[in-house]
Amino acid sequence: MTAAAQRGTTTVSERAVRRIAERAATEALPGQQGARTAKAAVSVHGRRARVSLGVSLPYPAPLADTVRGLQRHVVARTRYLTGLDVPVAPVRVTSLAVPASAHPPVSGPPDEHPGRTPRRWWSRRRVPVALLTLVAAVACGALAVDLVLVHAAHREAGTWRTSAVHWLSGHGPGDPAVVLAGALTALLGLWTVVLALTPGHRGLSTVHTGSPLLTSAVDRSAVTALVRDAVGDVEGVTAVRVRTGRRRVTVRAGLAFGDRSAAYAAVAAAARGALDSCGLRRPARLRVALVPEPVWRPPAAGTVPPDGPERAAVLGHRRTAGGDV
């Protein structure tokens, strides 16, 4: 029998490992239209191989479960066919592809039915509905059980029901306790009417979508962060505070250096660009206030002013400095 040292060693190239890993990834995504495996990255060091993959998955797809199954299959298949030790293979989802359908849904242009996009998202009011339903169910259930016991089992009426009847018979409409109970009941009814007529979700603002049948919304905190980051990138601006409401966005920024009028124009343009990029269903009014910091000094007298359209923009914003944009 030939000794192991005389038989030599088997070396698996990185190219072969890459082909095997890509093939294993293709096997792990059978019949998923839109799934595509990108080039795999492989490095082999002795008996150990490191594999990473980039894949394009169909949408919608359970990303976590799909990626975990893909990792297990690629690691097991590559380890079995190459004989190398393969740790967990990192998987990077490069894109989500919408699979082509034989009968695609018919949809009009984005502005064909603009009225279908609501200005506000309506809340389902799950907690108030659950509380009212629970209270009503307990009260009606207790009364029904007591009535069944009285008429079917010939038992005496419950103490709580007889006590309530005797108390109500001795207190008229002018009694303070009755007035207070009526006021609380009226307030509860008014509260339910307000919940039914108001949309709720005050922290969300609807945005334009490509389809009239699709409704999307963005949280106002995200709009605040976008505007704050955009204004913070303006040269000379230091501290930025943004307040986002349903109809108005207020920006207050501090100026450390530079021309005040030019900086105001840049801040207003950056804030307006960030708001426009959100695509809000109801455009918000923008109010900008630029406050010089204690270290700010006016530019030198010899500074060359802007010419042409830039000068006109600066002069226009100088007239509206500190107001609505």
Order of alpha helices (4+ residues) and beta strands (2+ residues): alpha-alpha-beta-beta-beta-alpha-beta-alpha-alpha-alpha-beta-beta-alpha-beta-beta-alpha-beta-alpha
